Structure formats: C-alpha cells, structure tokens
C-alpha cells in the first residue's frame, strides 16, 4: 500500500465520518429509554455532530437525547435534550446540540436514543452521528 494516496487511507485518517447510524428508522411515537441503538463504526470515536433527518411525517413535537447508556440517565448525555421543531417532513433536518461533555470526550460505547416527548404514532426519523474515528 502506498500511504501517500488518499485511497490507501482508513477512516481514522480523516474527519467527519458517519460514526453511528441506525439499523432501521427510529420511531418516535412513544417515550422511553433506548428506543433505538445506534451502531458504531470503530472502537473509539469523537462526536462532532448529530443530525436528525428523513422524517416520515412531522416529528416537531418530539424531544430526543442521545445517551451512552440505555437506562435514560441524562448524566450520560452526548446531546442535550432537543425538541425537533424544524423536522416537519422528509426534506427537513436538524442538528442536535452537543452536551458539554461531548466537547472533550473520546467515546467507546454504543449510543442510545432517549425519547422524552413523543411524536405522533408511526412517525420516524433517521439519526446519524458524525465525527472522527480515533481507533478502528
């Protein structure tokens, strides 16, 4: 492999990769802890941005938080709780505000979606976490 070619590099050599994605749409019709688990790429990563998009229907009333634990403990928050006020359809998106801890933490755990306020039944979104892969 010739390391001076971009094609020879791995994702840990670059930034702003999708480091966590859902396996299926995330339904926001009910409140709860760990309504979805986001699959992680790499063994350690830094979170730079969390984007909610591709809604089926309006989820503007929903309130979500991304956590590192599946028990709803907000002291493990990667994002602050946020109402999805701008996600009113499939062509709208919203970036969630990162928690203070996310600014200086290298994560190595799965991420979970906590729904504090539900949207209408059967409304779903895709949540993608972007960042830097520290270790594959």
C-alpha positions as CSV (number, residue, x, y, z in Angstrom):
1,X,0.0,0.0,0.0
2,X,1.3,3.4,-0.9
3,X,0.4,5.6,2.1
4,X,0.7,8.9,0.2
5,X,-2.5,8.2,-1.7
6,X,-5.9,9.1,-0.3
7,X,-7.3,5.7,-1.4
8,X,-4.8,3.9,0.8
9,X,-6.1,5.7,4.0
10,X,-8.6,4.4,6.5
11,X,-11.4,6.4,8.1
12,X,-9.3,7.1,11.2
13,X,-7.0,9.3,8.9
14,X,-9.9,11.7,8.2
15,X,-12.6,13.6,10.0
16,X,-16.4,13.9,9.8
17,X,-17.4,10.3,9.0
18,X,-20.7,8.8,10.0
19,X,-19.6,7.1,13.2
20,X,-23.0,5.9,14.2
21,X,-26.2,5.1,12.2
22,X,-29.5,3.4,13.0
23,X,-30.2,-0.1,11.5
24,X,-33.8,1.0,10.7
25,X,-35.9,4.1,11.0
26,X,-36.3,5.3,14.6
27,X,-40.0,5.5,15.6
28,X,-40.7,8.4,18.0
29,X,-44.4,7.6,18.7
30,X,-43.7,6.6,22.3
31,X,-41.5,7.9,25.1
32,X,-38.8,5.7,26.6
33,X,-35.2,4.8,27.2
34,X,-33.1,3.3,24.4
35,X,-35.9,3.3,21.8
36,X,-33.1,2.6,19.4
37,X,-29.4,1.7,19.4
38,X,-27.0,3.4,17.0
39,X,-24.4,1.1,15.5
40,X,-20.9,2.4,16.0
41,X,-18.1,2.4,13.4
42,X,-14.7,2.0,15.1
43,X,-13.8,1.2,18.7
44,X,-13.2,4.8,19.8
45,X,-14.6,8.0,18.3
46,X,-15.2,11.7,18.9
47,X,-18.7,13.1,18.3
48,X,-18.7,16.3,16.2
49,X,-22.4,16.5,15.0
50,X,-25.7,14.6,15.4
51,X,-28.2,15.1,12.6
52,X,-31.9,14.1,12.6
53,X,-33.4,13.9,9.1
54,X,-35.7,12.0,6.7
55,X,-38.8,12.1,8.9
56,X,-41.9,10.2,8.0
57,X,-44.5,12.9,8.9
58,X,-43.9,15.8,11.3
59,X,-41.9,15.0,14.5
60,X,-41.8,18.6,15.5
61,X,-43.3,17.8,18.9
62,X,-40.8,15.1,19.8
63,X,-38.0,15.7,22.2
64,X,-34.9,13.5,22.0
65,X,-31.5,13.0,23.6
66,X,-28.6,10.8,22.6
67,X,-27.1,8.8,25.6
68,X,-24.2,6.4,26.2
69,X,-26.4,4.3,28.5
70,X,-29.7,2.5,27.9
71,X,-31.2,3.5,31.2
72,X,-32.2,7.1,30.4
73,X,-29.6,8.6,32.8
74,X,-29.1,12.1,31.4
75,X,-25.7,12.4,33.1
76,X,-24.6,10.1,30.2
77,X,-25.8,12.6,27.6
78,X,-23.9,13.1,24.3
79,X,-26.5,15.7,23.2
80,X,-28.7,18.0,25.2
81,X,-32.5,17.3,25.1
82,X,-33.9,19.0,22.0
83,X,-37.3,19.4,20.5
84,X,-37.2,18.6,16.8
85,X,-39.1,21.8,15.9
86,X,-37.6,22.0,12.4
87,X,-38.1,18.4,11.4
88,X,-41.5,18.7,9.8
89,X,-41.1,16.3,6.9
90,X,-38.7,14.3,4.8
91,X,-36.9,17.3,3.3
92,X,-36.1,18.9,6.7
93,X,-33.2,18.2,9.1
94,X,-31.9,19.4,12.5
95,X,-28.6,19.1,14.2
96,X,-28.9,18.3,17.9
97,X,-26.9,20.5,20.4
98,X,-23.9,18.6,21.8
99,X,-23.5,18.3,25.6
100,X,-20.6,19.9,27.4
101,X,-19.0,16.5,27.9
102,X,-19.1,15.8,24.2
103,X,-16.6,18.6,23.6
104,X,-13.8,16.7,25.3
105,X,-14.8,13.0,25.4
106,X,-13.5,10.2,23.3
107,X,-16.3,7.6,23.4
108,X,-16.1,3.8,23.1
109,X,-19.6,2.7,23.9
110,X,-22.8,2.3,21.9
111,X,-25.2,5.2,21.6
112,X,-28.9,5.1,22.5
113,X,-31.8,7.3,21.6
114,X,-33.9,8.5,24.5
115,X,-37.4,10.0,23.7
116,X,-38.6,12.4,26.3
117,X,-41.7,13.6,24.5
118,X,-43.3,11.5,21.8
119,X,-44.4,12.5,18.3
120,X,-47.5,11.2,16.6
121,X,-47.7,7.4,16.2
122,X,-45.7,5.8,13.4
123,X,-43.6,8.9,12.8
124,X,-39.9,8.0,12.4
125,X,-36.6,9.6,11.7
126,X,-33.0,8.7,10.9
127,X,-30.3,9.9,13.3
128,X,-26.7,10.0,12.1
129,X,-23.8,10.7,14.4
130,X,-20.8,12.3,12.6
131,X,-17.3,12.7,14.0
132,X,-13.8,11.4,14.0
133,X,-12.8,7.8,14.3
134,X,-9.9,7.6,16.7
135,X,-9.4,3.8,16.6
136,X,-10.8,1.3,14.1
